[in-house]
Amino acid sequence: MKRRERTRRLIELGGLVAKAGLVELTDDDRAVILGVLVEAAATLRSADGQRQLVVWRRRGQRAFKEKGE
């Protein structure tokens, strides 16, 4: 059961990458996509991380509303 839950979670996270447009914008370059995610993680670890988290959460919530989620 845990394996199935993990698989579902990974599929959903991959869907978010696609929904954000990163697949098309990077021409499906996985190194670039990973680089973007690594950079985001570094930003969240920084002194300004909590403020940026709030900004990104709001932006994500707006994107879900615009796409009818």
C-alpha positions as CSV (number, residue, x, y, z in Angstrom):
1,M,0.0,0.0,0.0
2,K,2.8,2.5,0.8
3,R,4.4,1.9,-2.6
4,R,1.1,2.7,-4.3
5,E,0.7,5.9,-2.2
6,R,4.3,6.9,-3.0
7,T,3.7,6.3,-6.8
8,R,0.6,8.4,-6.7
9,R,2.4,11.2,-5.0
10,L,5.2,11.2,-7.5
11,I,2.8,11.2,-10.4
12,E,0.9,14.2,-8.9
13,L,4.2,16.1,-8.4
14,G,5.2,15.4,-12.0
15,G,1.8,16.8,-13.0
16,L,2.6,20.0,-11.2
17,V,5.9,20.3,-13.1
18,A,3.9,19.9,-16.3
19,K,1.1,22.3,-15.2
20,A,3.7,25.0,-14.5
21,G,4.8,24.7,-18.1
22,L,8.3,23.6,-17.3
23,V,8.2,20.7,-19.7
24,E,7.5,22.9,-22.7
25,L,9.6,25.8,-21.6
26,T,12.7,23.6,-21.2
27,D,12.0,21.4,-24.2
28,D,11.7,18.5,-21.7
29,D,15.3,19.0,-20.5
30,R,15.3,17.2,-17.2
31,A,18.7,18.7,-16.1
32,V,17.2,22.2,-16.5
33,I,14.0,21.2,-14.6
34,L,16.1,19.6,-11.8
35,G,18.3,22.7,-11.7
36,V,15.2,24.9,-11.3
37,L,14.0,22.7,-8.4
38,V,17.5,22.7,-6.8
39,E,17.6,26.5,-7.0
40,A,14.1,26.7,-5.4
41,A,15.2,24.5,-2.6
42,A,18.3,26.6,-2.0
43,T,16.1,29.7,-1.9
44,L,13.9,28.1,0.7
45,R,16.9,27.3,2.8
46,S,18.1,30.9,2.7
47,A,17.4,33.6,5.2
48,D,14.6,34.9,3.0
49,G,13.1,31.4,2.5
50,Q,9.9,31.9,4.6
51,R,9.0,35.0,2.8
52,Q,9.6,33.4,-0.6
53,L,7.5,30.4,0.5
54,V,4.5,32.7,1.1
55,V,5.0,34.4,-2.3
56,W,5.2,31.1,-4.1
57,R,2.2,29.6,-2.2
58,R,0.0,32.6,-3.2
59,R,1.2,32.3,-6.8
60,G,0.4,28.6,-6.8
61,Q,-3.0,29.1,-5.3
62,R,-3.8,31.6,-8.0
63,A,-2.6,29.2,-10.7
64,F,-4.9,26.5,-9.3
65,K,-7.9,28.8,-9.4
66,E,-7.1,30.0,-12.9
67,K,-6.9,26.4,-14.2
68,G,-10.1,25.4,-12.4
69,E,-8.5,23.2,-9.8
